[in-house]
Structure formats: C-alpha cells, structure tokens
Amino acid sequence: MNAVASQSAIDLCSQGMSSIGRFQADAMQNIDASIKADDHYCLPKIVKAFMLQGAGDVRYSAEVIELIKQSQQLLPNGVSREAELLKAVSFASEGKGVEAATVLEAMLIGSPTDLFAHVMVQDETFWLGRSEWMLDIVERAAPAWAPTSKDYGAYLSLRAFANEEAGLFDVAEKYGRDAVEIDPTDVWGAHAVAHVLVMKGEIYRGIDWLEGLSPHWGLANQMRHHLWWHLCLFLLELGEYDRVVNLLDTEIRNPASPLIQASPAATIDINNYASLLLRLELYGVDVAIQWQTLAAICAERISNHGSAFSNVHDMMVLSASGQTERANELLQSMRERFDIDNQSSSVALSYRAVAIPVCEALLAYRSKDYAQVLSRLGGVRHQLQLMGASHAQRDVFYHLLVHAARHEGCDDLQQIYMRDIERLGFCDVPLRAAYR
C-alpha cells in the first residue's frame, strides 16, 4: 500500500521514536496519537509492536500479533525501512531474538545512524546476553557519527553501555559522561556510567553521580526507577540498609508514581524490587513484610512466560512470600512450556538452560537445601547470560551461591565463585559486601 501518511501522524511518530531513543515516558502516548491521526500509516504500528514486545510480558502478545498483521497490509511497496523493521519485530514475537537482531544489524550496515534500529538491536542483544555482538554492532557504526549528527548524544549512551557490558570500562565511562554532558536528562548515559562504577567498585563516585543527576529524571520512563535501583547497589556496599528499604517504596516502586499506577506489573519494576529484597535478605536484613508487596502480582504471572529473567524474579517473590504452591505451579508451567528439545528459539533456550534450574535453586534456598542450590544454580552459573540482563543484575545469583557455599562449609567453592565474578569484570571482589 502506498498511501501517503498525514503530516501530523508522521510528526507524532517521529517524536515517539525520538522519545524511545531517550527512554522518555511519553513515547507510547505519541505513538498512539500517531496511529489515531492516520490509521493507514504502518510505521507507528510497527513501533508500538516493538514497544509491547520489549515489555517481556505475554499479556501484550495478542496485540503485538494484531499490530504485525495490520502493518503487513499497510507496508509500502518494495524494499523499505518499514518492511525490515516489521521483519525484525515479527521474529522477536516468535521468540527468535537472534534472527530479529540480525535483521536490525543488517539495517544498520546500510543506515548506521538509524537511532531507533540501534536502540532495538541493543535491546535484543542485551536480552540474548550477547555483549560482544552488542559492542560490534554499535562500534561498526561509529565512523558514520559525528558530534554534529542528530541524536549523537543518544548514540554515545548506547555506545557507552555496549562497551561497559564488554568490560571496556574506561572508554564506556567517557562515552556515558559525554552523553550526559550533551543532555543531562539522558538516563541511558547515566545508567551506563552507573554500571561502570559498580563494576569498578567506586562506591562513593557512584552515589555522587546518581544523586547529582536524579533531578533530571522527571521525563524518563521506568528507567528512572532502575537508576534508583543502581543507587541502592552502592548503598548496600556501605551497609545503608535502612535507606535502601526506604527507597524501595519511595523511588523504586512508589505506589503513587504515575508509571507504577499505569503499569503495576511492569517486569522491570518487579525485577528491581525483588532482586534488592533478595540482596537485603542475604545480608541479614528482615524484609518479610516487603516481600508481600509483589506477592499478589507475581501470583498472577504463573503462565506469563515472556521473559526468563522476569520469571526467575517471580519465583523469588512467590517462594519468599510463602506461596509455595504457586511457586511450584510456575516451575511446572515453565517445564511444560519449554522443556522440549525440539524448541530452538532463543527464548526457549533461556528457559531450558537457565531459568528452570535457577528457579529450582530458589525453591531449594527457601527450604534451606543449600546442597541443591549449589547443584542447580552452580551447574548453570556460566550460562546465566542466556536469560539476558546485565552483569550487575545477574550478580545476585553469585551472592546466593556464596551464601549457600558458606552454609555448606565449602570454602573451595566460595573461592571458585568469587573468581568467576572477577572474570566477569567485577573489581575488588573480596571487599564486596556479598563476598567479604
């Protein structure tokens, strides 16, 4: 179909895509307004499909499929950016993250300054746990960018995060700081530097960095909550547990927040909250009351298998809040859905190889079966990246391993696990709160 989209729809879609590239909360509002302005314009429908698919929540699956179907009927004739983006999101909706990322990577060879494609491919490779691939894509595009380029600061943020996850901390910090200097509201640049500083163990610099930038986060999407989560990682190292507990319900998951009210079951918010609670618990802090905050929400996610990483955090909540029956139902649902050898999608692999054994370990931890924790979690510790997320996010599972090894009196395993975490790029591991 070659219908010319209305200018208002084009402008609204452009603004929405710009907001996505800057992790701003008004992105969906603008994309929805674009669709309303011209229902025959396919690009905002494709963009919305990407946004919903990226939530890692099967509640949106039917809408994603419908948006893809509508977009297929509205595509311009011939080769187009829209057609390639649609191909990528179609692969993603089928759990084929590698295929989706490959389409986006190919797009960036021809259009290396396409910020939206950069954001989408970084998201895909992030959840695939492919940090080297992520870095290769963003660095290959670097010669096409200049300080005068549109979206240059946002590109630097993506470049910073890719370099950080690949262990190139100094250059990552430079790019992230440059991005924030260009735009102090750049939460992805702030986020990349926070990652660098936690990996390097620069606790006070991390606190100063995030606290100094926090007044600029008013327009951000759920990344603002995640940045407060990052602040808590630094505070935990200093033993400021009371402040962390306070931030849980004032910044990370404030029930009065418009973002929380609009999406109370957003997976990123569940992950932030649950992983901090587990860390606090492993440090000896009583958080029994706080575990109940997400108990009802996670109990409704038993068959919601949009993200292996998120289901693992559901298991944290269900097992900790005393919902053992629901926790076992979650585990059984995951086994029935994914424990089939002929499923080759990246999502199925993340569940079979990692999420199922990690959930088994979390259940074992609740029954104080530390030998089983070591067996199930220890056996897959070198594959944790398959369920995506960052080194800093997955670090909690090493906390759990060391905790279990201590209970079992396995000093040799403690040393092995600490060496593992050093190889991932964490500095001064013996001095970290979880390991000292």
Secondary structure as a PSIPRED ss2 file (coil, helix, strand):
# PSIPRED VFORMAT (PSIPRED V4.0)

   1 M C   1.000  0.000  0.000
   2 N C   1.000  0.000  0.000
   3 A C   1.000  0.000  0.000
   4 V C   1.000  0.000  0.000
   5 A C   1.000  0.000  0.000
   6 S C   1.000  0.000  0.000
   7 Q H   0.000  1.000  0.000
   8 S H   0.000  1.000  0.000
   9 A H   0.000  1.000  0.000
  10 I H   0.000  1.000  0.000
  11 D H   0.000  1.000  0.000
  12 L H   0.000  1.000  0.000
  13 C H   0.000  1.000  0.000
  14 S H   0.000  1.000  0.000
  15 Q H   0.000  1.000  0.000
  16 G H   0.000  1.000  0.000
  17 M H   0.000  1.000  0.000
  18 S H   0.000  1.000  0.000
  19 S H   0.000  1.000  0.000
  20 I H   0.000  1.000  0.000
  21 G H   0.000  1.000  0.000
  22 R C   1.000  0.000  0.000
  23 F C   1.000  0.000  0.000
  24 Q E   0.000  0.000  1.000
  25 A C   1.000  0.000  0.000
  26 D C   1.000  0.000  0.000
  27 A H   0.000  1.000  0.000
  28 M H   0.000  1.000  0.000
  29 Q H   0.000  1.000  0.000
  30 N H   0.000  1.000  0.000
  31 I H   0.000  1.000  0.000
  32 D H   0.000  1.000  0.000
  33 A H   0.000  1.000  0.000
  34 S H   0.000  1.000  0.000
  35 I H   0.000  1.000  0.000
  36 K H   0.000  1.000  0.000
  37 A H   0.000  1.000  0.000
  38 D C   1.000  0.000  0.000
  39 D C   1.000  0.000  0.000
  40 H C   1.000  0.000  0.000
  41 Y C   1.000  0.000  0.000
  42 C H   0.000  1.000  0.000
  43 L H   0.000  1.000  0.000
  44 P H   0.000  1.000  0.000
  45 K H   0.000  1.000  0.000
  46 I H   0.000  1.000  0.000
  47 V H   0.000  1.000  0.000
  48 K H   0.000  1.000  0.000
  49 A H   0.000  1.000  0.000
  50 F H   0.000  1.000  0.000
  51 M H   0.000  1.000  0.000
  52 L H   0.000  1.000  0.000
  53 Q H   0.000  1.000  0.000
  54 G C   1.000  0.000  0.000
  55 A C   1.000  0.000  0.000
  56 G C   1.000  0.000  0.000
  57 D C   1.000  0.000  0.000
  58 V H   0.000  1.000  0.000
  59 R H   0.000  1.000  0.000
  60 Y H   0.000  1.000  0.000
  61 S H   0.000  1.000  0.000
  62 A H   0.000  1.000  0.000
  63 E H   0.000  1.000  0.000
  64 V H   0.000  1.000  0.000
  65 I H   0.000  1.000  0.000
  66 E H   0.000  1.000  0.000
  67 L H   0.000  1.000  0.000
  68 I H   0.000  1.000  0.000
  69 K H   0.000  1.000  0.000
  70 Q H   0.000  1.000  0.000
  71 S H   0.000  1.000  0.000
  72 Q H   0.000  1.000  0.000
  73 Q H   0.000  1.000  0.000
  74 L H   0.000  1.000  0.000
  75 L C   1.000  0.000  0.000
  76 P C   1.000  0.000  0.000
  77 N C   1.000  0.000  0.000
  78 G C   1.000  0.000  0.000
  79 V C   1.000  0.000  0.000
  80 S C   1.000  0.000  0.000
  81 R H   0.000  1.000  0.000
  82 E H   0.000  1.000  0.000
  83 A H   0.000  1.000  0.000
  84 E H   0.000  1.000  0.000
  85 L H   0.000  1.000  0.000
  86 L H   0.000  1.000  0.000
  87 K H   0.000  1.000  0.000
  88 A H   0.000  1.000  0.000
  89 V H   0.000  1.000  0.000
  90 S H   0.000  1.000  0.000
  91 F H   0.000  1.000  0.000
  92 A H   0.000  1.000  0.000
  93 S H   0.000  1.000  0.000
  94 E C   1.000  0.000  0.000
  95 G C   1.000  0.000  0.000
  96 K C   1.000  0.000  0.000
  97 G H   0.000  1.000  0.000
  98 V H   0.000  1.000  0.000
  99 E H   0.000  1.000  0.000
 100 A H   0.000  1.000  0.000
 101 A H   0.000  1.000  0.000
 102 T H   0.000  1.000  0.000
 103 V H   0.000  1.000  0.000
 104 L H   0.000  1.000  0.000
 105 E H   0.000  1.000  0.000
 106 A H   0.000  1.000  0.000
 107 M H   0.000  1.000  0.000
 108 L H   0.000  1.000  0.000
 109 I H   0.000  1.000  0.000
 110 G H   0.000  1.000  0.000
 111 S C   1.000  0.000  0.000
 112 P C   1.000  0.000  0.000
 113 T C   1.000  0.000  0.000
 114 D C   1.000  0.000  0.000
 115 L H   0.000  1.000  0.000
 116 F H   0.000  1.000  0.000
 117 A H   0.000  1.000  0.000
 118 H H   0.000  1.000  0.000
 119 V H   0.000  1.000  0.000
 120 M H   0.000  1.000  0.000
 121 V H   0.000  1.000  0.000
 122 Q H   0.000  1.000  0.000
 123 D H   0.000  1.000  0.000
 124 E H   0.000  1.000  0.000
 125 T H   0.000  1.000  0.000
 126 F H   0.000  1.000  0.000
 127 W H   0.000  1.000  0.000
 128 L H   0.000  1.000  0.000
 129 G C   1.000  0.000  0.000
 130 R C   1.000  0.000  0.000
 131 S H   0.000  1.000  0.000
 132 E H   0.000  1.000  0.000
 133 W H   0.000  1.000  0.000
 134 M H   0.000  1.000  0.000
 135 L H   0.000  1.000  0.000
 136 D H   0.000  1.000  0.000
 137 I H   0.000  1.000  0.000
 138 V H   0.000  1.000  0.000
 139 E H   0.000  1.000  0.000
 140 R H   0.000  1.000  0.000
 141 A C   1.000  0.000  0.000
 142 A H   0.000  1.000  0.000
 143 P H   0.000  1.000  0.000
 144 A H   0.000  1.000  0.000
 145 W C   1.000  0.000  0.000
 146 A C   1.000  0.000  0.000
 147 P C   1.000  0.000  0.000
 148 T C   1.000  0.000  0.000
 149 S C   1.000  0.000  0.000
 150 K C   1.000  0.000  0.000
 151 D C   1.000  0.000  0.000
 152 Y H   0.000  1.000  0.000
 153 G H   0.000  1.000  0.000
 154 A H   0.000  1.000  0.000
 155 Y H   0.000  1.000  0.000
 156 L H   0.000  1.000  0.000
 157 S H   0.000  1.000  0.000
 158 L H   0.000  1.000  0.000
 159 R H   0.000  1.000  0.000
 160 A H   0.000  1.000  0.000
 161 F H   0.000  1.000  0.000
 162 A H   0.000  1.000  0.000
 163 N H   0.000  1.000  0.000
 164 E H   0.000  1.000  0.000
 165 E H   0.000  1.000  0.000
 166 A C   1.000  0.000  0.000
 167 G C   1.000  0.000  0.000
 168 L C   1.000  0.000  0.000
 169 F H   0.000  1.000  0.000
 170 D H   0.000  1.000  0.000
 171 V H   0.000  1.000  0.000
 172 A H   0.000  1.000  0.000
 173 E H   0.000  1.000  0.000
 174 K H   0.000  1.000  0.000
 175 Y H   0.000  1.000  0.000
 176 G H   0.000  1.000  0.000
 177 R H   0.000  1.000  0.000
 178 D H   0.000  1.000  0.000
 179 A H   0.000  1.000  0.000
 180 V H   0.000  1.000  0.000
 181 E H   0.000  1.000  0.000
 182 I H   0.000  1.000  0.000
 183 D C   1.000  0.000  0.000
 184 P C   1.000  0.000  0.000
 185 T C   1.000  0.000  0.000
 186 D C   1.000  0.000  0.000
 187 V H   0.000  1.000  0.000
 188 W H   0.000  1.000  0.000
 189 G H   0.000  1.000  0.000
 190 A H   0.000  1.000  0.000
 191 H H   0.000  1.000  0.000
 192 A H   0.000  1.000  0.000
 193 V H   0.000  1.000  0.000
 194 A H   0.000  1.000  0.000
 195 H H   0.000  1.000  0.000
 196 V H   0.000  1.000  0.000
 197 L H   0.000  1.000  0.000
 198 V H   0.000  1.000  0.000
 199 M H   0.000  1.000  0.000
 200 K H   0.000  1.000  0.000
 201 G C   1.000  0.000  0.000
 202 E C   1.000  0.000  0.000
 203 I H   0.000  1.000  0.000
 204 Y H   0.000  1.000  0.000
 205 R H   0.000  1.000  0.000
 206 G H   0.000  1.000  0.000
 207 I H   0.000  1.000  0.000
 208 D H   0.000  1.000  0.000
 209 W H   0.000  1.000  0.000
 210 L H   0.000  1.000  0.000
 211 E H   0.000  1.000  0.000
 212 G H   0.000  1.000  0.000
 213 L H   0.000  1.000  0.000
 214 S H   0.000  1.000  0.000
 215 P H   0.000  1.000  0.000
 216 H H   0.000  1.000  0.000
 217 W C   1.000  0.000  0.000
 218 G C   1.000  0.000  0.000
 219 L C   1.000  0.000  0.000
 220 A E   0.000  0.000  1.000
 221 N C   1.000  0.000  0.000
 222 Q C   1.000  0.000  0.000
 223 M H   0.000  1.000  0.000
 224 R H   0.000  1.000  0.000
 225 H H   0.000  1.000  0.000
 226 H H   0.000  1.000  0.000
 227 L H   0.000  1.000  0.000
 228 W H   0.000  1.000  0.000
 229 W H   0.000  1.000  0.000
 230 H H   0.000  1.000  0.000
 231 L H   0.000  1.000  0.000
 232 C H   0.000  1.000  0.000
 233 L H   0.000  1.000  0.000
 234 F H   0.000  1.000  0.000
 235 L H   0.000  1.000  0.000
 236 L H   0.000  1.000  0.000
 237 E H   0.000  1.000  0.000
 238 L C   1.000  0.000  0.000
 239 G C   1.000  0.000  0.000
 240 E C   1.000  0.000  0.000
 241 Y H   0.000  1.000  0.000
 242 D H   0.000  1.000  0.000
 243 R H   0.000  1.000  0.000
 244 V H   0.000  1.000  0.000
 245 V H   0.000  1.000  0.000
 246 N H   0.000  1.000  0.000
 247 L H   0.000  1.000  0.000
 248 L H   0.000  1.000  0.000
 249 D H   0.000  1.000  0.000
 250 T H   0.000  1.000  0.000
 251 E H   0.000  1.000  0.000
 252 I H   0.000  1.000  0.000
 253 R C   1.000  0.000  0.000
 254 N C   1.000  0.000  0.000
 255 P C   1.000  0.000  0.000
 256 A C   1.000  0.000  0.000
 257 S C   1.000  0.000  0.000
 258 P H   0.000  1.000  0.000
 259 L H   0.000  1.000  0.000
 260 I H   0.000  1.000  0.000
 261 Q H   0.000  1.000  0.000
 262 A H   0.000  1.000  0.000
 263 S C   1.000  0.000  0.000
 264 P C   1.000  0.000  0.000
 265 A C   1.000  0.000  0.000
 266 A C   1.000  0.000  0.000
 267 T H   0.000  1.000  0.000
 268 I H   0.000  1.000  0.000
 269 D H   0.000  1.000  0.000
 270 I H   0.000  1.000  0.000
 271 N H   0.000  1.000  0.000
 272 N H   0.000  1.000  0.000
 273 Y H   0.000  1.000  0.000
 274 A H   0.000  1.000  0.000
 275 S H   0.000  1.000  0.000
 276 L H   0.000  1.000  0.000
 277 L H   0.000  1.000  0.000
 278 L H   0.000  1.000  0.000
 279 R H   0.000  1.000  0.000
 280 L H   0.000  1.000  0.000
 281 E H   0.000  1.000  0.000
 282 L H   0.000  1.000  0.000
 283 Y C   1.000  0.000  0.000
 284 G C   1.000  0.000  0.000
 285 V C   1.000  0.000  0.000
 286 D C   1.000  0.000  0.000
 287 V C   1.000  0.000  0.000
 288 A H   0.000  1.000  0.000
 289 I H   0.000  1.000  0.000
 290 Q H   0.000  1.000  0.000
 291 W H   0.000  1.000  0.000
 292 Q H   0.000  1.000  0.000
 293 T H   0.000  1.000  0.000
 294 L H   0.000  1.000  0.000
 295 A H   0.000  1.000  0.000
 296 A H   0.000  1.000  0.000
 297 I H   0.000  1.000  0.000
 298 C H   0.000  1.000  0.000
 299 A H   0.000  1.000  0.000
 300 E C   1.000  0.000  0.000
 301 R C   1.000  0.000  0.000
 302 I C   1.000  0.000  0.000
 303 S C   1.000  0.000  0.000
 304 N C   1.000  0.000  0.000
 305 H C   1.000  0.000  0.000
 306 G C   1.000  0.000  0.000
 307 S C   1.000  0.000  0.000
 308 A H   0.000  1.000  0.000
 309 F H   0.000  1.000  0.000
 310 S H   0.000  1.000  0.000
 311 N H   0.000  1.000  0.000
 312 V H   0.000  1.000  0.000
 313 H H   0.000  1.000  0.000
 314 D H   0.000  1.000  0.000
 315 M H   0.000  1.000  0.000
 316 M H   0.000  1.000  0.000
 317 V H   0.000  1.000  0.000
 318 L H   0.000  1.000  0.000
 319 S H   0.000  1.000  0.000
 320 A H   0.000  1.000  0.000
 321 S C   1.000  0.000  0.000
 322 G C   1.000  0.000  0.000
 323 Q C   1.000  0.000  0.000
 324 T H   0.000  1.000  0.000
 325 E H   0.000  1.000  0.000
 326 R H   0.000  1.000  0.000
 327 A H   0.000  1.000  0.000
 328 N H   0.000  1.000  0.000
 329 E H   0.000  1.000  0.000
 330 L H   0.000  1.000  0.000
 331 L H   0.000  1.000  0.000
 332 Q H   0.000  1.000  0.000
 333 S H   0.000  1.000  0.000
 334 M H   0.000  1.000  0.000
 335 R H   0.000  1.000  0.000
 336 E H   0.000  1.000  0.000
 337 R H   0.000  1.000  0.000
 338 F H   0.000  1.000  0.000
 339 D C   1.000  0.000  0.000
 340 I C   1.000  0.000  0.000
 341 D C   1.000  0.000  0.000
 342 N C   1.000  0.000  0.000
 343 Q C   1.000  0.000  0.000
 344 S C   1.000  0.000  0.000
 345 S C   1.000  0.000  0.000
 346 S H   0.000  1.000  0.000
 347 V H   0.000  1.000  0.000
 348 A H   0.000  1.000  0.000
 349 L H   0.000  1.000  0.000
 350 S H   0.000  1.000  0.000
 351 Y H   0.000  1.000  0.000
 352 R H   0.000  1.000  0.000
 353 A H   0.000  1.000  0.000
 354 V H   0.000  1.000  0.000
 355 A H   0.000  1.000  0.000
 356 I H   0.000  1.000  0.000
 357 P H   0.000  1.000  0.000
 358 V H   0.000  1.000  0.000
 359 C H   0.000  1.000  0.000
 360 E H   0.000  1.000  0.000
 361 A H   0.000  1.000  0.000
 362 L H   0.000  1.000  0.000
 363 L H   0.000  1.000  0.000
 364 A H   0.000  1.000  0.000
 365 Y H   0.000  1.000  0.000
 366 R H   0.000  1.000  0.000
 367 S C   1.000  0.000  0.000
 368 K C   1.000  0.000  0.000
 369 D C   1.000  0.000  0.000
 370 Y H   0.000  1.000  0.000
 371 A H   0.000  1.000  0.000
 372 Q H   0.000  1.000  0.000
 373 V H   0.000  1.000  0.000
 374 L H   0.000  1.000  0.000
 375 S H   0.000  1.000  0.000
 376 R H   0.000  1.000  0.000
 377 L C   1.000  0.000  0.000
 378 G H   0.000  1.000  0.000
 379 G H   0.000  1.000  0.000
 380 V H   0.000  1.000  0.000
 381 R H   0.000  1.000  0.000
 382 H H   0.000  1.000  0.000
 383 Q H   0.000  1.000  0.000
 384 L H   0.000  1.000  0.000
 385 Q H   0.000  1.000  0.000
 386 L H   0.000  1.000  0.000
 387 M H   0.000  1.000  0.000
 388 G C   1.000  0.000  0.000
 389 A C   1.000  0.000  0.000
 390 S C   1.000  0.000  0.000
 391 H H   0.000  1.000  0.000
 392 A H   0.000  1.000  0.000
 393 Q H   0.000  1.000  0.000
 394 R H   0.000  1.000  0.000
 395 D H   0.000  1.000  0.000
 396 V H   0.000  1.000  0.000
 397 F H   0.000  1.000  0.000
 398 Y H   0.000  1.000  0.000
 399 H H   0.000  1.000  0.000
 400 L H   0.000  1.000  0.000
 401 L H   0.000  1.000  0.000
 402 V H   0.000  1.000  0.000
 403 H H   0.000  1.000  0.000
 404 A H   0.000  1.000  0.000
 405 A H   0.000  1.000  0.000
 406 R H   0.000  1.000  0.000
 407 H H   0.000  1.000  0.000
 408 E C   1.000  0.000  0.000
 409 G C   1.000  0.000  0.000
 410 C C   1.000  0.000  0.000
 411 D H   0.000  1.000  0.000
 412 D H   0.000  1.000  0.000
 413 L H   0.000  1.000  0.000
 414 Q H   0.000  1.000  0.000
 415 Q H   0.000  1.000  0.000
 416 I H   0.000  1.000  0.000
 417 Y H   0.000  1.000  0.000
 418 M H   0.000  1.000  0.000
 419 R H   0.000  1.000  0.000
 420 D H   0.000  1.000  0.000
 421 I H   0.000  1.000  0.000
 422 E H   0.000  1.000  0.000
 423 R H   0.000  1.000  0.000
 424 L C   1.000  0.000  0.000
 425 G C   1.000  0.000  0.000
 426 F C   1.000  0.000  0.000
 427 C C   1.000  0.000  0.000
 428 D C   1.000  0.000  0.000
 429 V H   0.000  1.000  0.000
 430 P H   0.000  1.000  0.000
 431 L H   0.000  1.000  0.000
 432 R C   1.000  0.000  0.000
 433 A C   1.000  0.000  0.000
 434 A C   1.000  0.000  0.000
 435 Y C   1.000  0.000  0.000
 436 R C   1.000  0.000  0.000
